[in-house]
Amino acid sequence: MPDTHLAGAPEDAPAPATRRPLRALLAGGGTAGHVNPLLATAAALRDPAAGGHGCAELLVLGTREGLEDRLVPEAGYELAYVPRVPMPRRPTGDLFMLPRRLQKAVAAAGEAIERVGAQVVVGFGGFVSTPAYLAARHAGVPVVIHEQNARPGLANRLGAGWAAAVALTFASTRLKASKGRTEVTGLPLRPAIGALVAERSDAEGAARARSRGAAALGLDPRAPTLLITGGSLGAQHLNEVIASSLARLPADLQVLHLTGRDKDGPVRAALERAVAEGECAPDLADRYHVLDYLSAMERAYACADGVICRSGAGTVAELTALGLPALYVPLPIGNGEQRLNAADTVAAGGGRLVPDGDLTAADVVSFTDLLADAEARARASEAAASTGVRDAAARLAALIRSVAAGTETDPGPGTGPEADSTEESAEQEAE
């Protein structure tokens, strides 16, 4: 494990009035796992409440093929493009094209750095980050890396060799800045999840969010509730195991099962058959709610007392920030990071982990029994929360500003604290 410490709270950073607006290039794309933390960080860099500045100049680096091509402009940020340069997994003709393709991507990233006048380059991993790190090194611009997974990817391992700072989601991640700072900031949360985390910070807010979410989803806010989700594409084996456990679920448990797109039919059929054949209580059909997909996951989280799910970095970060115990069922994909992502919270008692191929109905029933026990559920919730970070975006933004401050020069007349304070007040009023 690297020598790390938890990043200081954003309020420890100097007030925006003492700084010029930040100029930064943010690199990350391809998947939502890269894009969402980037957008959350960008929002924090411009949010005065998080120590940011409303006039921060932010340029996002991405590709035309990734989700960023839609999500970044929708969020109100400018996007600069680099050609996608995947690393060939086997020796093919593409391998010989790699140097030229990478050279073009690095050149495009360098142009983006120059265009925004970047004081710092922030990378979130993936194909886009490699040329950004190389271009920043060539230009003498400091690099801040955010690694979301417990097992770091190739791009971030490369950039860590000269990064000014490395930010980690999980304390157990084996990555550090060879010559800079390494801090545990957590994973910047999507705005909707961050808002839910804030609302659930007291009992009254949690009850209000639960009632609102239950009303939207047709659930009983008073019943202990299990959320089951396999991600946007669903999880066939997970759905099958859940279906085989229907007869053994606790009598008062309410279930919201998100099956994945077009995967709800078999689950509905299994439920109908179990009720018709008398294998489970007749009222299970009323307590068991099936949806194939839900875009507003914050509504489901607001109602949930526990979750059966995969263990992607985003999922683990969201559940621990919310203090929701989970039965994690990682998929053996990529470099095995899903299994490692949940290690810290499982070790703390905030969840359980069973590999997808080993999952049985007994595992499901055992976890639902925990949810039915109010005291055991409260202990697991507290343990999950102990490993979560609620203000990761603000912490990462503070780290970025700290690194960028090392490149600052005298702001000169008309840009000092008094001018910035006036400008910021106008921005807040406009917002």
VEXDREN-2710 file (C-alpha; in Angstrom, 1 decimal):
% VEXDREN-2710
k/r/px/py/pz
1/MET/0.0/0.0/0.0
2/PRO/1.3/3.5/-0.8
3/ASP/2.1/6.0/1.9
4/THR/-1.1/8.0/1.7
5/HIS/-3.2/10.3/3.8
6/LEU/-6.8/11.5/3.6
7/ALA/-6.9/14.8/1.7
8/GLY/-7.7/17.7/3.9
9/ALA/-11.2/19.2/3.9
10/PRO/-11.8/21.8/1.3
11/GLU/-12.3/24.5/3.8
12/ASP/-8.6/24.2/4.6
13/ALA/-7.8/25.6/1.2
14/PRO/-7.4/29.4/0.7
15/ALA/-10.5/31.4/0.0
16/PRO/-11.3/31.9/-3.7
17/ALA/-10.9/35.7/-3.2
18/THR/-7.1/35.3/-2.8
19/ARG/-6.6/33.4/-6.1
20/ARG/-6.9/34.0/-9.8
21/PRO/-9.3/31.7/-11.6
22/LEU/-7.8/28.3/-12.2
23/ARG/-6.9/27.2/-15.8
24/ALA/-6.9/23.5/-16.2
25/LEU/-7.2/20.7/-18.8
26/LEU/-9.2/17.7/-17.6
27/ALA/-8.6/14.4/-19.4
28/GLY/-10.9/11.4/-19.2
29/GLY/-13.3/9.7/-21.5
30/GLY/-14.6/6.5/-23.0
31/THR/-16.9/5.3/-20.2
32/ALA/-19.1/6.8/-17.5
33/GLY/-16.6/5.6/-14.9
34/HIS/-14.1/8.2/-16.3
35/VAL/-16.5/10.9/-17.4
36/ASN/-18.7/11.2/-14.3
37/PRO/-15.9/11.8/-11.8
38/LEU/-14.4/14.3/-14.2
39/LEU/-17.6/16.3/-14.5
40/ALA/-18.2/16.2/-10.7
41/THR/-14.6/17.6/-10.2
42/ALA/-15.2/20.3/-12.8
43/ALA/-18.3/21.4/-11.0
44/ALA/-16.4/21.6/-7.7
45/LEU/-13.7/23.7/-9.3
46/ARG/-16.3/26.2/-10.3
47/ASP/-18.4/26.0/-7.1
48/PRO/-17.6/28.8/-4.6
49/ALA/-19.2/26.7/-1.9
50/ALA/-16.5/24.0/-2.5
51/GLY/-13.7/26.5/-2.6
52/GLY/-13.8/26.9/-6.3
53/HIS/-14.1/30.0/-8.6
54/GLY/-17.0/30.5/-10.9
55/CYS/-14.6/31.8/-13.7
56/ALA/-12.3/28.8/-13.6
57/GLU/-11.2/28.1/-17.2
58/LEU/-11.7/24.4/-17.8
59/LEU/-11.1/22.5/-21.0
60/VAL/-12.0/18.8/-21.2
61/LEU/-10.0/16.4/-23.4
62/GLY/-11.8/13.5/-24.9
63/THR/-12.6/11.5/-28.1
64/ARG/-15.4/11.6/-30.5
65/GLU/-16.2/7.9/-29.8
66/GLY/-16.6/8.0/-26.0
67/LEU/-19.6/9.1/-23.8
68/GLU/-17.8/12.4/-23.2
69/ASP/-18.7/13.6/-26.7
70/ARG/-22.3/13.9/-25.4
71/LEU/-22.0/14.3/-21.7
72/VAL/-19.4/17.0/-21.5
73/PRO/-21.2/19.5/-23.8
74/GLU/-24.5/18.7/-22.0
75/ALA/-22.8/19.6/-18.7
76/GLY/-21.7/23.0/-20.2
77/TYR/-18.0/22.4/-20.7
78/GLU/-15.9/22.8/-23.8
79/LEU/-14.5/19.6/-25.3
80/ALA/-11.2/19.3/-27.2
81/TYR/-10.6/16.1/-29.2
82/VAL/-7.7/13.7/-29.4
83/PRO/-7.6/10.7/-31.7
84/ARG/-8.4/7.5/-29.8
85/VAL/-5.2/5.4/-29.3
86/PRO/-6.0/2.0/-27.9
87/MET/-3.2/-0.3/-26.8
88/PRO/-3.2/-3.4/-29.0
89/ARG/-3.6/-6.5/-26.8
90/ARG/-1.8/-8.8/-29.3
91/PRO/0.9/-8.2/-31.9
92/THR/-1.0/-7.1/-35.0
93/GLY/-0.5/-4.5/-37.6
94/ASP/-2.1/-2.0/-35.3
95/LEU/1.0/-2.3/-33.1
96/PHE/3.2/-0.8/-35.8
97/MET/0.8/2.1/-36.1
98/LEU/0.9/2.9/-32.4
99/PRO/3.9/5.3/-32.3
100/ARG/2.4/7.5/-35.1
101/ARG/-1.1/7.5/-33.6
102/LEU/0.2/8.3/-30.1
103/GLN/2.4/11.1/-31.5
104/LYS/-0.7/12.7/-33.1
105/ALA/-2.7/12.3/-29.9
106/VAL/0.1/13.9/-27.8
107/ALA/0.3/16.8/-30.3
108/ALA/-3.4/17.4/-30.0
109/ALA/-3.2/17.3/-26.2
110/GLY/-0.4/19.7/-26.3
111/GLU/-2.5/22.1/-28.4
112/ALA/-5.3/21.8/-25.9
113/ILE/-2.9/22.6/-23.0
114/GLU/-1.7/25.7/-24.9
115/ARG/-5.2/26.7/-25.8
116/VAL/-6.5/26.9/-22.2
117/GLY/-3.1/28.1/-20.8
118/ALA/-3.3/25.2/-18.4
119/GLN/-1.6/25.6/-15.0
120/VAL/-2.4/21.9/-14.3
121/VAL/-3.5/18.8/-16.2
122/VAL/-5.9/16.5/-14.4
123/GLY/-6.2/12.9/-15.7
124/PHE/-8.8/10.3/-14.7
125/GLY/-7.3/7.4/-16.6
126/GLY/-8.1/5.6/-19.8
127/PHE/-7.0/6.2/-23.4
128/VAL/-7.4/9.9/-23.3
129/SER/-5.2/10.4/-20.3
130/THR/-2.0/8.9/-21.7
131/PRO/-1.4/11.6/-24.4
132/ALA/-2.4/14.3/-21.9
133/TYR/0.2/13.1/-19.4
134/LEU/2.9/13.0/-22.0
135/ALA/2.0/16.4/-23.4
136/ALA/2.0/17.9/-20.0
137/ARG/5.4/16.5/-19.2
138/HIS/6.7/17.9/-22.5
139/ALA/5.2/21.3/-21.7
140/GLY/6.4/21.4/-18.1
141/VAL/2.8/21.5/-16.7
142/PRO/2.2/19.7/-13.5
143/VAL/-0.1/16.6/-13.5
144/VAL/-2.7/15.5/-11.0
145/ILE/-3.9/11.9/-11.4
146/HIS/-7.1/10.5/-10.0
147/GLU/-7.3/6.7/-9.8
148/GLN/-10.8/5.4/-9.3
149/ASN/-10.1/1.7/-9.0
150/ALA/-8.3/-0.4/-6.4
151/ARG/-6.1/-1.8/-9.2
152/PRO/-4.7/1.1/-11.3
153/GLY/-4.8/1.1/-15.1
154/LEU/-1.9/1.5/-17.4
155/ALA/-2.3/5.2/-18.2
156/ASN/-2.2/6.2/-14.5
157/ARG/0.7/3.9/-13.7
158/LEU/2.6/5.7/-16.5
159/GLY/1.7/9.2/-15.4
160/ALA/2.4/8.5/-11.7
161/GLY/6.1/8.4/-12.6
162/TRP/6.2/12.2/-12.9
163/ALA/2.9/13.4/-11.5
164/ALA/2.8/16.2/-8.9
165/ALA/0.0/14.5/-7.1
166/VAL/-1.9/11.2/-7.2
167/ALA/-5.4/11.1/-5.7
168/LEU/-6.9/7.7/-4.8
169/THR/-10.5/6.5/-4.3
170/PHE/-9.4/3.6/-2.1
171/ALA/-6.7/3.7/0.6
172/SER/-5.6/0.2/-0.4
173/THR/-4.8/1.1/-4.0
174/ARG/-1.1/0.4/-4.9
175/LEU/-0.3/3.6/-6.7
176/LYS/1.7/6.6/-5.7
177/ALA/3.3/9.7/-7.2
178/SER/7.0/8.8/-7.5
179/LYS/8.1/12.4/-6.9
180/GLY/4.9/14.1/-5.6
181/ARG/2.0/13.8/-3.2
182/THR/-0.3/10.8/-2.8
183/GLU/-3.7/11.4/-1.1
184/VAL/-6.9/9.5/-0.6
185/THR/-9.7/11.8/-1.8
186/GLY/-12.4/9.3/-2.5
187/LEU/-14.3/9.3/-5.8
188/PRO/-16.1/12.4/-6.9
189/LEU/-19.8/11.7/-6.8
190/ARG/-22.4/12.5/-9.4
191/PRO/-24.3/15.7/-8.4
192/ALA/-27.6/13.8/-7.8
193/ILE/-25.8/11.3/-5.5
194/GLY/-23.9/14.1/-3.8
195/ALA/-27.1/15.9/-3.1
196/LEU/-28.7/12.8/-1.6
197/VAL/-25.6/12.2/0.6
198/ALA/-26.0/15.8/1.9
199/GLU/-29.7/15.4/2.5
200/ARG/-29.2/12.1/4.4
201/SER/-26.8/13.7/6.8
202/ASP/-29.5/13.9/9.4
203/ALA/-32.5/11.8/10.3
204/GLU/-35.1/14.3/9.2
205/GLY/-33.4/14.7/5.8
206/ALA/-33.0/10.9/5.3
207/ALA/-36.7/10.4/6.1
208/ARG/-37.7/13.1/3.7
209/ALA/-35.5/11.7/0.9
210/ARG/-36.9/8.2/1.6
211/SER/-40.5/9.3/1.4
212/ARG/-39.9/11.2/-1.8
213/GLY/-38.1/8.3/-3.5
214/ALA/-40.7/5.8/-2.3
215/ALA/-43.5/7.9/-3.8
216/ALA/-41.7/8.1/-7.1
217/LEU/-41.2/4.4/-7.3
218/GLY/-44.4/3.1/-5.8
219/LEU/-42.8/1.7/-2.7
220/ASP/-43.7/1.6/1.0
221/PRO/-41.3/4.0/2.8
222/ARG/-41.9/2.1/6.1
223/ALA/-40.8/-1.3/4.9
224/PRO/-37.2/-2.6/5.1
225/THR/-36.1/-2.4/1.4
226/LEU/-33.6/-4.4/-0.6
227/LEU/-32.3/-2.9/-3.9
228/ILE/-31.0/-5.4/-6.5
229/THR/-29.1/-4.1/-9.5
230/GLY/-26.6/-5.5/-11.9
231/GLY/-25.9/-2.3/-13.7
232/SER/-27.4/-0.8/-16.8
233/LEU/-27.0/-4.0/-18.8
234/GLY/-28.2/-6.2/-16.0
235/ALA/-26.7/-9.4/-14.8
236/GLN/-28.2/-12.7/-16.1
237/HIS/-26.7/-15.0/-13.4
238/LEU/-27.5/-12.6/-10.6
239/ASN/-31.2/-12.4/-11.8
240/GLU/-31.4/-16.2/-11.9
241/VAL/-30.0/-16.7/-8.4
242/ILE/-32.4/-14.0/-7.0
243/ALA/-35.3/-15.8/-8.7
244/SER/-34.3/-19.1/-7.0
245/SER/-34.3/-17.4/-3.6
246/LEU/-37.9/-15.9/-3.7
247/ALA/-39.4/-18.6/-1.4
248/ARG/-36.9/-17.8/1.4
249/LEU/-37.1/-14.0/1.6
250/PRO/-38.1/-12.5/4.9
251/ALA/-41.8/-12.0/5.3
252/ASP/-41.8/-8.2/5.6
253/LEU/-39.0/-7.4/3.1
254/GLN/-39.7/-5.1/0.2
255/VAL/-37.6/-5.6/-2.9
256/LEU/-36.8/-3.3/-5.8
257/HIS/-35.2/-5.4/-8.5
258/LEU/-33.5/-3.6/-11.5
259/THR/-33.0/-6.4/-13.9
260/GLY/-31.2/-4.6/-16.8
261/ARG/-32.8/-3.6/-20.1
262/ASP/-35.1/-6.2/-21.5
263/LYS/-34.2/-8.7/-18.8
264/ASP/-37.3/-8.2/-16.6
265/GLY/-39.4/-10.9/-18.3
266/PRO/-37.8/-14.0/-16.7
267/VAL/-37.8/-12.4/-13.3
268/ARG/-41.5/-11.5/-13.5
269/ALA/-42.3/-15.0/-14.7
270/ALA/-40.4/-16.6/-11.8
271/LEU/-42.3/-14.4/-9.3
272/GLU/-45.7/-15.2/-10.8
273/ARG/-44.8/-18.9/-10.8
274/ALA/-43.6/-18.9/-7.2
275/VAL/-46.8/-17.1/-6.0
276/ALA/-49.1/-19.3/-8.1
277/GLU/-47.5/-22.6/-6.9
278/GLY/-47.6/-21.5/-3.2
279/GLU/-43.8/-21.4/-2.8
280/CYS/-43.9/-18.0/-1.2
281/ALA/-46.3/-15.7/0.6
282/PRO/-49.1/-14.4/-1.7
283/ASP/-48.3/-10.8/-0.8
284/LEU/-44.7/-11.1/-2.2
285/ALA/-46.1/-10.0/-5.6
286/ASP/-47.1/-6.7/-3.9
287/ARG/-43.7/-6.3/-2.1
288/TYR/-41.5/-7.3/-5.0
289/HIS/-41.1/-4.5/-7.6
290/VAL/-39.4/-5.2/-10.9
291/LEU/-38.0/-2.6/-13.3
292/ASP/-35.7/-3.2/-16.2
293/TYR/-33.9/0.1/-15.9
294/LEU/-33.8/3.2/-13.7
295/SER/-31.9/6.3/-14.7
296/ALA/-32.5/8.2/-11.4
297/MET/-30.6/5.8/-9.1
298/GLU/-30.7/8.4/-6.3
299/ARG/-34.4/7.6/-5.9
300/ALA/-33.6/3.9/-5.3
301/TYR/-30.7/4.6/-3.0
302/ALA/-32.9/6.9/-0.9
303/CYS/-35.3/4.0/-0.2
304/ALA/-32.8/1.2/0.2
305/ASP/-31.6/-0.3/3.4
306/GLY/-29.2/-2.7/1.6
307/VAL/-28.1/-3.5/-1.9
308/ILE/-27.1/-6.5/-3.9
309/CYS/-24.9/-5.3/-6.8
310/ARG/-21.7/-5.4/-8.7
311/SER/-18.6/-3.7/-7.3
312/GLY/-17.5/-1.1/-9.8
313/ALA/-15.6/1.8/-8.3
314/GLY/-18.5/4.2/-8.7
315/THR/-21.0/1.8/-7.1
316/VAL/-18.7/1.1/-4.1
317/ALA/-18.0/4.9/-3.6
318/GLU/-21.7/5.8/-3.8
319/LEU/-22.9/3.1/-1.4
320/THR/-20.2/3.8/1.2
321/ALA/-20.8/7.6/1.0
322/LEU/-24.5/6.8/1.6
323/GLY/-23.7/4.3/4.4
324/LEU/-25.6/1.4/2.6
325/PRO/-24.4/-2.1/3.3
326/ALA/-24.2/-4.3/0.3
327/LEU/-23.7/-7.8/-1.0
328/TYR/-21.1/-7.3/-3.7
329/VAL/-21.0/-9.7/-6.6
330/PRO/-18.0/-8.7/-8.7
331/LEU/-17.6/-9.7/-12.3
332/PRO/-14.2/-11.3/-13.3
333/ILE/-13.6/-8.6/-15.9
334/GLY/-10.8/-6.2/-16.8
335/ASN/-7.9/-6.6/-14.5
336/GLY/-10.0/-7.9/-11.6
337/GLU/-10.5/-4.5/-10.0
338/GLN/-14.1/-5.1/-9.2
339/ARG/-13.2/-7.7/-6.5
340/LEU/-10.6/-5.3/-5.0
341/ASN/-12.8/-2.2/-5.1
342/ALA/-15.0/-3.5/-2.3
343/ALA/-12.2/-4.9/-0.2
344/ASP/-11.9/-2.0/2.3
345/THR/-15.6/-1.8/3.1
346/VAL/-16.0/-5.6/3.3
347/ALA/-13.0/-5.7/5.7
348/ALA/-14.7/-3.0/7.8
349/GLY/-18.0/-5.0/8.0
350/GLY/-19.9/-2.7/5.6
351/GLY/-20.6/-5.5/3.1
352/ARG/-20.1/-9.0/2.0
353/LEU/-18.5/-10.2/-1.2
354/VAL/-19.2/-13.3/-3.3
355/PRO/-17.8/-13.9/-6.7
356/ASP/-20.4/-14.1/-9.5
357/GLY/-19.8/-17.8/-10.2
358/ASP/-20.1/-18.7/-6.5
359/LEU/-23.3/-16.8/-5.7
360/THR/-26.1/-19.0/-4.4
361/ALA/-29.6/-18.5/-3.0
362/ALA/-28.2/-19.1/0.5
363/ASP/-25.9/-16.0/0.1
364/VAL/-28.9/-13.9/-0.9
365/VAL/-31.1/-15.1/2.0
366/SER/-28.3/-14.6/4.5
367/PHE/-27.9/-11.0/3.4
368/THR/-31.7/-10.4/3.5
369/ASP/-31.8/-11.8/7.0
370/LEU/-29.2/-9.1/8.0
371/LEU/-31.4/-6.4/6.6
372/ALA/-34.4/-7.8/8.5
373/ASP/-32.4/-7.3/11.8
374/ALA/-32.5/-3.6/12.6
375/GLU/-29.5/-3.7/14.9
376/ALA/-27.3/-5.7/12.6
377/ARG/-28.4/-3.5/9.7
378/ALA/-27.4/-0.4/11.7
379/ARG/-24.0/-1.8/12.5
380/ALA/-23.4/-2.7/8.8
381/SER/-24.5/0.8/7.7
382/GLU/-22.1/2.5/10.2
383/ALA/-19.3/0.3/9.0
384/ALA/-20.0/1.1/5.3
385/ALA/-20.1/4.8/6.1
386/SER/-16.7/4.5/7.9
387/THR/-15.0/3.7/4.6
388/GLY/-16.9/6.3/2.4
389/VAL/-16.0/9.8/1.5
390/ARG/-18.8/12.3/1.1
391/ASP/-17.0/15.3/-0.2
392/ALA/-14.6/13.7/-2.6
393/ALA/-15.1/16.2/-5.4
394/ALA/-14.3/19.1/-3.1
395/ARG/-11.2/17.3/-1.8
396/LEU/-9.9/16.5/-5.2
397/ALA/-10.6/20.1/-6.3
398/ALA/-8.6/21.4/-3.3
399/LEU/-5.7/19.2/-4.3
400/ILE/-5.8/20.4/-7.9
401/ARG/-5.8/24.0/-6.8
402/SER/-2.9/23.4/-4.4
403/VAL/-0.8/21.9/-7.3
404/ALA/-1.8/24.7/-9.6
405/ALA/-0.9/27.3/-7.0
406/GLY/2.7/26.3/-7.4
407/THR/2.6/27.6/-11.0
408/GLU/1.1/31.0/-10.1
409/THR/2.9/34.2/-10.7
410/ASP/2.1/37.6/-9.3
411/PRO/-1.5/38.4/-10.5
412/GLY/-0.7/42.0/-11.1
413/PRO/-2.9/45.0/-10.7
414/GLY/-6.7/44.6/-11.0
415/THR/-6.6/40.9/-10.2
416/GLY/-6.0/40.9/-6.5
417/PRO/-8.2/39.8/-3.6
418/GLU/-10.5/42.8/-3.8
419/ALA/-11.1/42.5/-7.5
420/ASP/-11.7/38.7/-7.2
421/SER/-14.1/39.2/-4.3
422/THR/-16.2/41.6/-6.3
423/GLU/-16.2/39.3/-9.3
424/GLU/-17.2/36.3/-7.3
425/SER/-20.1/38.1/-5.7
426/ALA/-21.5/39.0/-9.1
427/GLU/-21.1/35.3/-10.2
428/GLN/-22.9/34.1/-7.1
429/GLU/-25.8/36.5/-7.7
430/ALA/-26.0/35.4/-11.4
431/GLU/-26.2/31.7/-10.3
END
